[in-house]
Amino acid sequence: MYHSIEGGAIAQNRQPPPGADQPYPNLADVPQAPPPAAPGAQAAIAARARANTPGVTPPSPGALAGLELPAAPPPLPNIPGLELTRPAAPPPAAAPAPPAPPPNGPPVALAFPPGSALLPAAALAPIRAIAAERVRAIAAAHAKASNAHILAGGFGSSFALALARAQRLGEALTAAGVPASAIKLVAQPSGSGGFVQLVY
C-alpha cells in the first residue's frame, strides 16, 4: 500500500523468477545411477596409481601452463649498499639418542664351604635363574676369600682360592647356557663367599 502511494520503481511489480517461462522438468530425463564398482576396485586403482608414480613426480604440462621450472635458484639481486646472502641449508636432524640401558640386576649371594672352591648344589638353582633372565647382559661372577680360609683347602693364597671360586661360578653359568664371552670373573682376596649379578 505504501509502495503504491510512493510510486517509482519500487512500486512496480516484481520480476518473475528465473525459468518461470520454461516447461516443467521431466524426471524421465534424469540419467540412471551408475552400477556399483566391484569389490576392491578402488584399492586396485590406488595401487596402480602408486606403482606408476613412485615418490614425488614433476607437475604435468597442463599445470605449468607453458612455464618452465628453473633448474637452480635464481641469483641474488645486486642492490647497492645492501649485501644479500643466501640462507644456509638447515642442519641434518640429529639421530635419536639410544635408549638408556636397564639398571643392573640385584646380586645373588652364594656361599662356599670354608677353604673350598666346590660350589654347593643349592647354588645351582639361583645360577640357572640368572642365566634364564639374561638377554644382553654380562653375567658377573664375584668370588671372595680371605687368608683365614686358605689353610683348610690347601690353597697358597686367598687370591688363588677366590680365583678358583670365580672359575667354579663361571663354569656353572656356562653349564646353564650363558656363553663364555658374556661371563666376567672377578676374584677378591678378602671376605668370603661370592655372588652372581647381571651387569648391563
Number of C-alpha atoms within 10 A of each C-alpha: 6 7 11 10 8 10 10 9 9 10 13 10 7 8 6 8 7 7 8 8 8 7 7 8 8 7 7 7 7 8 7 7 6 6 6 6 8 7 8 9 10 10 10 11 11 11 11 10 11 11 10 9 10 8 8 6 8 8 9 8 10 8 8 10 8 8 9 8 10 7 6 6 7 7 7 10 9 9 8 6 6 8 9 10 7 7 6 6 6 6 6 6 6 6 6 6 6 6 6 6 9 9 9 12 16 11 16 15 14 20 17 18 14 17 21 20 24 14 18 11 7 10 17 17 11 14 25 18 12 20 22 12 12 19 10 10 18 20 26 21 25 25 32 25 29 19 16 14 20 20 14 11 13 11 18 11 17 24 20 18 27 30 22 20 27 28 20 18 28 26 14 18 25 18 14 17 12 21 14 13 9 17 20 18 17 18 21 19 17 16 15 20 22 23 20 25 21 24 20 14
